[in-house]
């Protein structure tokens, strides 16, 4: 019996999800390694892209121009600060990163 999701990733990524992965691999290698080792890398990337999309949509509905909404959403969820600049970064102020990793 074939599965409906056969051949499709469990956590499909858009451009923002892929950008998030590139960013943390380059600028937050410890976070990247921890998420990869725990098997959470794609799930977290998917969560970040979905939060960015929802944030972007909400701002657009408030009348914020596309470029500004995109820049703000990306800075909040996709383009995280480097480990050197912000060693104790969590992905979301309401989410404990350690709980996400374990």
Secondary structure, 3 states (H helix, E strand, C coil): CCCCCCCCCCCCCCHHHHHHHHHHHHHCHHHHHHHHHHCCHHHHHHHHHHHHHHHHHHHHHCCCCHHHHHHHHHHHHCCCCCCCCCCCCCCECCECHHHHHC
